[in-house]
Structures are given as C-alpha cells and as structure tokens.
C-alpha cells in the first residue's frame, strides 16, 4: 500500500479507504474500527470523515491542535 500524501494534515479524509491509508489498514479493517468507535472520526451523511491530524494525534496519545 502506497503512503498517502498528508502534506495538509487538516484536509478532510472522506471514507474508510482514505482514512485507512493514513493508519495503514485496509478498508474493511478501518470500517470495523470506525464502527466500533475506536478511531477519532465523525459520520456525516452516512460517510466517515476525519483528518490526518486527528488520527495521528490519537495514535500518538495527544489531543489534536490546530495548525499554526
């Protein structure tokens, strides 16, 4: 799996595929984590959305902060 371009950490990542690219999981694995509430993401209009900043902060054990 190719590394995603996350130059803009605050760009919305729509769907399990895009979110999975950041956390290096496939779509079914990512969807499972999303449905179980284990990823910092929101469901908007039936689609999951998050940002790389939120996801990476979660894995680093920090709360996300806005870009300065």
C-alpha positions as CSV (number, residue, x, y, z in Angstrom):
1,X,0.0,0.0,0.0
2,X,1.4,3.4,-1.0
3,X,1.9,6.0,1.6
4,X,-0.8,8.8,1.4
5,X,0.2,12.4,0.8
6,X,-0.6,14.0,4.1
7,X,1.1,17.3,3.5
8,X,-2.1,19.1,4.6
9,X,-2.9,17.5,8.0
10,X,-6.2,19.3,8.2
11,X,-7.6,18.3,4.8
12,X,-10.8,16.2,5.3
13,X,-10.3,12.4,4.7
14,X,-13.7,11.1,3.4
15,X,-14.4,7.4,3.7
16,X,-12.8,4.3,5.1
17,X,-10.3,3.9,2.2
18,X,-8.8,7.4,2.7
19,X,-8.7,7.1,6.5
20,X,-7.2,3.6,6.2
21,X,-4.4,4.9,4.0
22,X,-3.3,7.1,6.9
23,X,-3.4,4.4,9.5
24,X,-2.1,1.7,7.2
25,X,-5.2,-0.5,7.3
26,X,-7.4,-1.9,4.5
27,X,-11.0,-0.6,4.1
28,X,-12.7,-3.5,6.0
29,X,-10.3,-3.2,8.9
30,X,-10.8,0.6,9.0
31,X,-14.5,0.3,8.8
32,X,-14.6,-2.1,11.7
33,X,-12.5,0.3,13.8
34,X,-14.8,3.2,12.8
35,X,-18.0,1.4,13.6
36,X,-16.6,0.3,17.0
37,X,-15.7,3.9,17.8
38,X,-12.0,3.3,18.0
39,X,-10.9,6.0,15.6
40,X,-11.3,9.7,16.0
41,X,-13.8,10.3,13.2
42,X,-17.3,11.5,12.6
43,X,-20.1,10.2,10.4
44,X,-21.6,12.8,8.2
45,X,-24.4,12.0,5.8
46,X,-23.5,8.3,6.0
47,X,-19.8,8.8,5.3
48,X,-16.9,8.7,7.7
49,X,-14.7,11.8,7.9
50,X,-11.6,12.7,9.8
51,X,-8.3,14.4,9.3
52,X,-4.7,13.1,9.3
53,X,-4.0,15.4,12.3
54,X,-6.8,13.9,14.4
55,X,-5.8,10.3,13.5
56,X,-2.1,10.8,14.1
57,X,-2.7,12.7,17.4
58,X,-4.9,9.8,18.6
59,X,-2.1,7.2,17.9
60,X,0.5,9.5,19.5
61,X,-1.7,9.8,22.6
62,X,-2.3,13.5,22.2
63,X,-5.2,15.7,21.5
64,X,-5.2,17.3,18.1
65,X,-4.2,21.0,17.8
66,X,-4.9,23.4,15.0
67,X,-2.1,24.3,12.6
68,X,-0.3,27.4,13.4
